[in-house]
Amino acid sequence: MAGRGSRLRPHTLTTPKPLIPIAGKPIVQRLVEDIVKICGEKVDEIAFIIGDFGKEVEEQLVGIAEGLGAKGSIYFQDKPLGTAHAILCAAPALDGETVIAFADTLFKADFTLDPDSDGVIWVKQVDDPSAFGVVQIADEGHIENFVEKPETFVSDLAIIGIYYMKDGPALRDEMQYLIDNNITDKGEYQLTDALEAMRLKGAKLQPGTVDHWMDCGNKDATVDTNSRMLGFLDGMPELRGENITLENSTITEPCYIGEGAVIRNSKIGPGVSVGANTTVENCTITNTIIQTESIVKDIDLDNSMIGNKAEVSGKFKTLSVGDFSKLEA
């Protein structure tokens, strides 16, 4: 999760992308909670590979791990040199069975890890595979080839960014070999090259599938993921905080309403997240994320993101407004 999140600016200028809330909870927290569920056994350590996000963020991440009964570790990637380089920054954590996940993706699936597999790479069929790393599947069902962002069609099974490896040290050694021998693809050290090396040495890597794959790469994708996640959680207590004020307003589910939120003379939902201590007055809002301690008045919004401690009002329809901003018309 060391990337700068440039496609999600201005929100990532003040908050690392994996800490942007989806249905009231940071992306990375939802991701690790789901991974712990699929592991089916105790997770000993959760290692976060980050940039210079500051001590407060580091403590928040360690707290997420400890809340799941695991040790939380922080590792740093200073330069964006590719996926293999990023994961190798956490080399001490690559010990024994290992799950790797990129923190701009969420998933929903009903499966458990197969301890008899050398590895599982989760994939999803996509319309445009040229934007992804893809796998080709042999007749026997295992993966027979990895192709990074193919320019011509070879497969439409995109790698979604979640991997299980039975032998973490073996993967670590292959990634170290790439760096020691300066083996790059498009100028970066690629995890798929390390996986291909393991496959050629006899590792049987299986494809796994998910029911839903949700991207948080840019504003539109993040708003859509928020709406979809709210749908999965519809009716669950976690979608309502305490001490909510609701006056002359209607909520069309699914929505998340955070603790201390005030909603007056408004129509909210579906697909809306309202952060803690935010005030919404005289508004109609659909498919939108509003973060904490903001004030939103006299506006009709759809497909929008509003940051923390922002103030917004006026004749806008779709917005992407960062933290501490003020916008009125």
Secondary structure, DSSP 8 states (H G I E B T S, - for coil): --S--GGGTTGGGTS-GGGSEETTEEHHHHHHHHHHHHH-S---EEEEEE-S--HHHHHHHHHHHHHTTSEEEEEE--S---HHHHHHTTGGG--SSEEEE-TTEEEE------TTSSEEEEEEE-S-GGGSEEEEE-TTSSEEEEEES-SS-S--EEEEEEEEES-HHHHHHHHHHHHHTT--BTTB--HHHHHHHHHHTT--EEEEE-SEEEE-SSHHHHHHHHHHHHHHHTT-GGGB-SS-EEES-EE-SSEEE-TT-EEES-EE-SSEEE-TT-EEEEEEEEEEEE-TT-EEEEEEEEEEEE-TT-EEESS-SS-EE-TT-EEE-
